[in-house]
């Protein structure tokens, strides 16, 4: 029994950091821009234990994410887009995709991000 419990503890100890590390790297997604043209978004994420840090870039500008959290496969972060525009992001990591919901005021937009392979 003690060996079983110890094995579970070891698996959990090593599994959580590896899940968090899966998000590290560059991701690309496309949304409809305010002008009706596709807007490509580039995300660069890094997990630091349960904290998610990173940057977002587009042809309209970009900036760092804030309040980033990662809990297993679930992520959340905020982007301050200027002019009192706050974008709240919640998503799920699924292999080489992140299914992300961006909330801007009352509007919710779904974005699928794809991992950029190096």
N, C-alpha and C positions, 0 to 999 in steps of 0.2 A: 504494500500500500504506500509506504513512504517513497519507494522508487517511482511509482506512478505519479504521485504528487510532485516530486522533484522534476520528473520529465516534463510535466505540464508547465511548471514554473520556468524551466529552461526554454521551452518552445515559445512561450509568451514573451520572455525577455528578448529573444532574438527575432521574433516575428514582427513586433511593433516597429522597431527601427527600420527594418527592411521595407515594410509597407510605406512608411513615411518617405524613405529614400526614393520610392518609385515615382514620386512627383517631381523630383529634381530635374531641371532641364528646361528646354524651350518648347512651347506649345503654340499652335496657330489656330485661329478661328475666324469666321466671317459673319458679320451682321449687316443688316440693311442700314446704311447711313441715313442721316437726316435729309440728304439730298436725293435719296432713292438709289444711290449707287452702292455696290458692295463695299464694305469697310473691313479690311483685314486687320485683325488684332493679333499682336504677338505678345505672349506672356512668358516670362522667365521666372520660374519658381524654384525655391529651395526650402526644404523642411529642416528646421532646427528643433529637434525633439517634437513638441506639440505646437510649435510656432511656425507659421508659414510666412516667408518673406518673398519679395519679388517685385518685378516691374511689369508694366503694361505699356506697349507702344503701338501707335497707329499713325496714319498719314496726318491725323489731326493733332498729334501730340501724345503725351503719355505721362507716366509718373509711377511712383512707388505705391505698392498696396499698403494698407494699414489694417490693424486688428486681425491679422491672419492667424487662423487656427487650422490644425489638421487633427482629426480624430479617426484613426483607421483609414478608411477610404473616403471619408467625408471632409470637405474643406469649406471654409468660409473666410471672406475678406472684404474689405471696403476699399473703394477708389474714390478719392476726392477729385472730381473733374473740373473744378473751378466754378466761378459764378454761383456758389452755393449748391452745386450739383453733387450729390453723394450717390454712388452706385454701390448697392449691397449685393454681394455675390455669394451664392451657396451652390455647392456641387458635389458630385461623386466621381471618384477616380475609378475607371474601369479599363484596366490594361493600358492600351495606348490612346485612350480617349478620356476626356473629362466632360461630363454632362453638367453644364453650368447654367444656373438661372441668375440673370442680372436684374435687380429690381431698382428702377429709377422712379421715385414717387409711387404712383399707383400702377405703373406699367411694369410688366414682367416679361423678359425676353429670354428665350432658351438659346444657348450657344453650345455647340459641340466643338471642343478643342481636340486637335490631333497632335500627338507627340511628333516633334521634328527629330528624325533619326540622324545620328551623326556617324 
